[in-house]
Amino acid sequence: MTIKKGSADNKVVINGEEVDLTVDLIDTDNAEITADGLYFIEAGLNVTYKNSQNKNKVLINDSPTGEKPVVTCTNTITLNGTSLICKNVALKLNENATYRFLTINTNNAPYVAFDGCNLEVPSTATQNAFCYASTAVAINSFTLHKSKIKIDKSTEYNIISVGKDNFVNFNSISVENTIFYGNNASTFKLFGVNNGNTTNAGIGSLVLRNTTFLNMHYAGYGIVNGDISTMIVKNNIIYADNNNNNVTVFRKRGNSSASLQATDGEVADNIGYIIGDFYLNLWQGDTPPLENAEKIQKLDASPFESLDKSTGTYVLKPEYQGYGATIE
């Protein structure tokens, strides 16, 4: 994704398309964001997001390597045919938040991208989804790269949630070099379709690569639900020492016992560790999603030399280097 200066002070070119977007620098602590725009935020600052508009929003750390500025959202980030791009910032919800991070109104969002970001959901937040998709509402491209997502809710929480009888297709979801962790949540979904949904709800192209799930799963119900056309699933780590049942990663929509069937892609080199005498399944059912898909390698011991589940940090044993996320 490229962002360039436009033809005027209120113009920005995003991926070759010029849009109306005021550019501003935030260089004072405790500033408030009350309008849409492209904001460069100085490293280490604390900022409050109070914007209720629904045009494009871009939040970028003014320092490529500096401490992430913390953006506390006091209401949902709303998009209506517009995009959200965040680079090297930390976003969190207020305690007891009754709103979700992201709401899509009426029109598809072209891009939602988090690169090098920290996202935090407190245990007291009441919403059960980062983003909820209803009928005819979707995101063309959803990206989580080199990011850490802390979810302290012990009740169900989905990153993307699709309700019952909603025909929703996400053209592209890409999750790479990302860590999901939290307060021993065992009812987590990266992409969740309501168990009663019998419509064609799912993902056109899914890339899930070098990502680590620390005690973030939903037992046999799957971490990813729905129909998937193309799937690249490689070098991921599934870790759970809080399970009391089998753990499954992919499951077809509608709580179906039928096997998920993709049309193209690659599924290989994924490892996992769970406790107890339970199954660790990459997919539901006996039929793999792709002809040459490899089963997940279930480990007899933890792949970590050290692990701090409260911060989502770890050191891998030498033989497992190259698996999961590497975030410095």
C-alpha positions as CSV (number, residue, x, y, z in Angstrom):
1,M,0.0,0.0,0.0
2,T,1.5,3.4,-1.0
3,I,0.5,6.8,0.3
4,K,1.7,9.9,-1.5
5,K,1.1,13.6,-1.5
6,G,-1.8,14.7,-3.6
7,S,-2.4,17.7,-5.9
8,A,-3.4,20.0,-2.9
9,D,-3.0,20.2,0.8
10,N,-6.3,18.3,1.4
11,K,-5.5,15.6,-1.2
12,V,-3.7,12.3,-0.6
13,V,-3.0,9.6,-3.2
14,I,-3.6,6.0,-1.8
15,N,-2.7,3.2,-4.1
16,G,-2.8,5.5,-7.1
17,E,-6.2,7.0,-6.3
18,E,-6.5,10.6,-5.1
19,V,-8.8,11.2,-2.1
20,D,-9.8,14.1,0.1
21,L,-7.8,13.8,3.2
22,T,-6.3,16.5,5.4
23,V,-2.8,15.9,6.6
24,D,-1.9,16.8,10.2
25,L,1.0,16.2,12.7
26,I,0.2,15.5,16.3
27,D,3.1,16.6,18.5
28,T,1.4,17.2,21.9
29,D,0.4,14.7,24.5
30,N,-3.3,14.0,25.2
31,A,-4.4,15.4,21.9
32,E,-7.8,14.4,20.4
33,I,-8.6,13.2,17.0
34,T,-12.0,14.5,16.1
35,A,-12.0,14.5,12.3
36,D,-11.0,12.2,9.4
37,G,-7.5,12.7,7.9
38,L,-4.0,11.4,7.7
39,Y,-2.3,11.9,11.1
40,F,1.4,11.6,11.8
41,I,1.6,11.0,15.6
42,E,4.9,11.6,17.4
43,A,6.4,8.5,19.1
44,G,5.3,7.8,22.7
45,L,2.4,10.2,22.8
46,N,-1.1,9.4,24.3
47,V,-3.9,10.3,21.9
48,T,-7.7,10.0,22.2
49,Y,-9.7,9.0,19.1
50,K,-13.2,10.7,19.4
51,N,-14.0,10.9,15.7
52,S,-17.5,9.9,14.5
53,Q,-17.0,10.7,10.8
54,N,-16.8,7.9,8.3
55,K,-14.3,9.0,5.6
56,N,-10.8,7.7,5.2
57,K,-8.5,7.5,8.2
58,V,-4.7,7.0,8.3
59,L,-2.7,6.9,11.6
60,I,1.1,6.7,11.3
61,N,3.8,6.8,13.9
62,D,6.0,9.8,13.0
63,S,9.0,7.7,13.9
64,P,9.6,4.5,12.0
65,T,11.3,2.8,14.9
66,G,10.2,4.9,17.9
67,E,7.9,3.9,20.7
68,K,4.3,3.4,19.5
69,P,1.9,6.2,20.3
70,V,-1.1,5.0,22.2
71,V,-4.5,5.8,20.6
72,T,-7.4,5.2,23.0
73,C,-10.7,4.8,21.1
74,T,-13.6,6.3,23.0
75,N,-16.0,5.3,20.2
76,T,-16.0,2.9,17.2
77,I,-14.0,3.7,14.1
78,T,-16.6,4.0,11.4
79,L,-16.1,3.4,7.7
80,N,-18.6,3.9,4.8
81,G,-17.0,3.0,1.5
82,T,-13.7,4.3,3.0
83,S,-10.5,2.8,4.4
84,L,-8.5,2.6,7.6
85,I,-4.7,2.4,7.6
86,C,-2.6,2.2,10.8
87,K,1.2,2.0,10.9
88,N,3.3,1.4,14.0
89,V,0.7,2.6,16.5
90,A,-1.0,1.1,19.5
91,L,-4.8,1.1,19.7
92,K,-6.9,0.2,22.7
93,L,-10.5,0.4,23.9
94,N,-11.6,2.1,27.0
95,E,-12.4,0.0,30.1
96,N,-16.1,-1.0,30.0
97,A,-16.3,-0.1,26.3
98,T,-19.7,-0.8,24.8
99,Y,-18.5,-0.4,21.2
100,R,-16.3,-2.4,19.0
101,F,-13.1,-1.2,17.3
102,L,-14.5,-1.1,13.8
103,T,-17.9,-0.6,12.2
104,I,-18.6,-0.8,8.5
105,N,-21.7,1.2,7.4
106,T,-23.5,0.4,4.2
107,N,-20.6,0.3,1.7
108,N,-17.7,-2.0,1.4
109,A,-14.4,-0.8,2.9
110,P,-11.6,-0.9,0.2
111,Y,-8.7,-1.4,2.7
112,V,-8.4,-2.1,6.4
113,A,-4.7,-2.5,7.3
114,F,-2.7,-2.7,10.5
115,D,1.1,-2.9,10.1
116,G,3.4,-3.1,13.1
117,C,0.5,-2.3,15.4
118,N,-0.5,-3.3,18.9
119,L,-4.3,-3.8,19.6
120,E,-5.7,-4.3,23.0
121,V,-9.2,-5.4,24.1
122,P,-9.8,-5.1,27.9
123,S,-11.6,-7.8,29.9
124,T,-14.5,-5.4,30.6
125,A,-15.3,-4.6,27.0
126,T,-18.9,-5.7,26.2
127,Q,-18.7,-6.2,22.4
128,N,-17.8,-9.7,21.3
129,A,-16.1,-8.7,18.0
130,F,-13.4,-6.5,16.6
131,C,-15.5,-6.0,13.4
132,Y,-19.0,-7.2,12.7
133,A,-20.2,-7.8,9.1
134,S,-23.9,-7.8,8.2
135,T,-25.7,-8.4,4.9
136,A,-23.9,-6.9,1.9
137,V,-21.2,-5.4,4.0
138,A,-17.6,-6.5,3.7
139,I,-14.0,-5.4,3.5
140,N,-12.2,-5.9,0.2
141,S,-8.8,-6.2,1.8
142,F,-8.2,-6.8,5.5
143,T,-4.6,-7.0,6.7
144,L,-2.9,-7.7,10.0
145,H,0.9,-7.7,9.6
146,K,3.7,-7.7,12.2
147,S,1.1,-6.9,14.9
148,K,0.2,-8.1,18.4
149,I,-3.4,-8.4,19.5
150,K,-4.1,-8.8,23.2
151,I,-7.6,-10.0,24.1
152,D,-8.3,-10.1,27.8
153,K,-12.0,-11.0,27.4
154,S,-12.7,-14.5,28.8
155,T,-16.0,-14.7,26.9
156,E,-16.3,-15.2,23.2
157,Y,-14.4,-12.7,21.0
158,N,-14.1,-12.7,17.2
159,I,-11.8,-10.5,15.1
160,I,-14.3,-10.6,12.2
161,S,-17.8,-11.8,13.0
162,V,-20.5,-12.8,10.5
163,G,-24.0,-13.2,11.8
164,K,-26.8,-15.6,11.0
165,D,-28.2,-15.7,7.5
166,N,-25.7,-13.1,6.3
167,F,-24.2,-13.5,2.8
168,V,-20.9,-11.8,3.3
169,N,-17.7,-12.5,1.4
170,F,-14.3,-10.9,2.2
171,N,-12.3,-10.7,-0.9
172,S,-8.9,-10.9,0.8
173,I,-7.8,-11.5,4.4
174,S,-4.0,-11.5,5.1
175,V,-2.6,-12.3,8.6
176,E,1.2,-12.6,8.7
177,N,3.8,-12.4,11.4
178,T,1.2,-11.6,14.1
179,I,0.6,-12.8,17.6
180,F,-2.8,-13.3,19.3
181,Y,-2.7,-13.6,23.0
182,G,-4.6,-12.8,26.2
183,N,-6.2,-13.9,29.4
184,N,-6.6,-17.6,28.6
185,A,-9.5,-17.0,26.3
186,S,-10.8,-20.3,24.9
187,T,-13.7,-18.9,22.9
188,F,-11.8,-17.0,20.2
189,K,-12.2,-16.9,16.4
190,L,-10.2,-15.1,13.8
191,F,-13.1,-15.4,11.4
192,G,-16.4,-16.5,12.9
193,V,-19.6,-17.4,11.0
194,N,-22.7,-17.9,13.2
195,N,-23.3,-21.6,13.8
196,G,-26.8,-21.3,12.2
197,N,-25.6,-19.5,9.1
198,T,-26.5,-21.5,5.9
199,T,-25.5,-18.8,3.4
200,N,-22.4,-18.5,1.4
201,A,-20.3,-16.6,4.0
202,G,-16.6,-16.7,3.8
203,I,-13.3,-15.6,2.4
204,G,-12.1,-15.3,-1.2
205,S,-8.4,-15.4,-0.5
206,L,-6.9,-16.2,2.9
207,V,-3.2,-15.9,3.8
208,L,-2.4,-17.1,7.3
209,R,1.4,-17.3,7.7
210,N,4.0,-17.1,10.5
211,T,1.3,-16.3,13.0
212,T,1.1,-17.5,16.7
213,F,-2.0,-18.2,18.6
214,L,-1.3,-18.3,22.4
215,N,-4.3,-19.9,24.2
216,M,-6.6,-18.3,21.6
217,H,-8.9,-21.0,20.2
218,Y,-12.5,-22.2,20.3
219,A,-11.9,-25.9,20.9
220,G,-13.7,-28.0,18.2
221,Y,-15.6,-25.1,16.8
222,G,-12.6,-23.8,14.9
223,I,-10.6,-20.6,14.8
224,V,-11.6,-19.9,11.2
225,N,-15.1,-20.7,10.0
226,G,-16.8,-20.2,6.6
227,D,-16.2,-21.0,2.9
228,I,-12.7,-20.3,1.6
229,S,-11.7,-20.3,-2.1
230,T,-7.9,-19.8,-1.9
231,M,-5.9,-20.5,1.2
232,I,-2.2,-20.1,2.0
233,V,-1.6,-21.5,5.5
234,K,2.0,-22.0,6.4
235,N,4.5,-21.8,9.3
236,N,1.9,-21.1,12.0
237,I,2.0,-22.1,15.7
238,I,-1.1,-23.1,17.7
239,Y,-0.4,-23.3,21.4
240,A,-2.9,-24.1,24.2
241,D,-2.4,-25.1,27.7
242,N,-5.9,-24.1,28.6
243,N,-7.9,-26.5,26.5
244,N,-10.2,-29.2,27.9
245,N,-11.2,-30.6,24.5
246,N,-10.0,-31.1,21.0
247,V,-8.7,-28.0,19.2
248,T,-9.6,-27.4,15.5
249,V,-8.3,-24.5,13.3
250,F,-10.6,-24.6,10.2
251,R,-14.2,-25.5,10.1
252,K,-16.8,-25.0,7.4
253,R,-19.6,-22.5,7.9
254,G,-22.8,-23.2,9.7
255,N,-21.3,-25.7,12.2
256,S,-21.2,-28.3,9.5
257,S,-19.6,-31.6,10.0
258,A,-18.6,-31.6,6.3
259,S,-15.0,-30.9,5.3
260,L,-14.0,-27.4,4.1
261,Q,-13.1,-27.5,0.4
262,A,-10.8,-24.8,-1.1
263,T,-10.0,-24.5,-4.8
264,D,-6.3,-23.4,-4.7
265,G,-3.4,-22.6,-2.3
266,E,-1.0,-24.4,0.0
267,V,-1.3,-25.8,3.5
268,A,2.0,-26.9,5.0
269,D,4.5,-26.6,7.8
270,N,2.2,-25.8,10.7
271,I,2.9,-26.9,14.3
272,G,1.0,-27.0,17.5
273,Y,0.9,-28.0,21.1
274,I,-2.1,-28.7,23.4
275,I,-2.4,-30.4,26.7
276,G,-4.3,-33.5,27.5
277,D,-5.1,-36.5,25.4
278,F,-7.0,-34.5,22.8
279,Y,-6.9,-34.1,19.0
280,L,-5.3,-31.1,17.4
281,N,-6.9,-30.8,13.9
282,L,-6.0,-28.3,11.2
283,W,-9.3,-28.9,9.6
284,Q,-12.7,-30.5,10.5
285,G,-13.5,-33.8,8.9
286,D,-11.5,-36.5,7.1
287,T,-11.1,-34.8,3.8
288,P,-8.3,-32.1,3.6
289,P,-9.3,-28.7,2.2
290,L,-6.7,-29.2,-0.6
291,E,-5.5,-32.4,-2.2
292,N,-1.9,-32.0,-0.9
293,A,-2.7,-30.2,2.4
294,E,-0.4,-31.3,5.2
295,K,-1.8,-32.1,8.7
296,I,-0.6,-29.9,11.5
297,Q,2.4,-31.4,13.4
298,K,1.3,-32.0,16.9
299,L,4.2,-31.6,19.3
300,D,4.7,-33.6,22.5
301,A,6.2,-30.6,24.3
302,S,6.0,-26.8,24.1
303,P,8.0,-25.3,21.2
304,F,9.1,-22.4,23.5
305,E,12.3,-22.1,25.5
306,S,10.5,-19.3,27.4
307,L,7.0,-17.9,27.2
308,D,5.3,-14.9,28.9
309,K,1.6,-15.3,28.1
310,S,0.8,-11.9,29.8
311,T,2.8,-10.0,27.2
312,G,2.7,-12.4,24.2
313,T,6.5,-12.7,24.2
314,Y,8.5,-15.9,23.8
315,V,11.7,-17.5,22.7
316,L,11.4,-20.5,20.4
317,K,13.5,-23.6,20.8
318,P,16.2,-23.8,18.0
319,E,14.5,-26.6,16.1
320,Y,11.3,-24.5,15.7
321,Q,12.9,-21.3,14.4
322,G,11.0,-20.1,11.3
323,Y,7.6,-21.0,12.8
324,G,5.2,-18.4,14.2
325,A,5.7,-14.7,14.4
326,T,9.0,-12.9,15.0
327,I,8.3,-9.4,16.3
328,E,11.2,-7.3,17.8
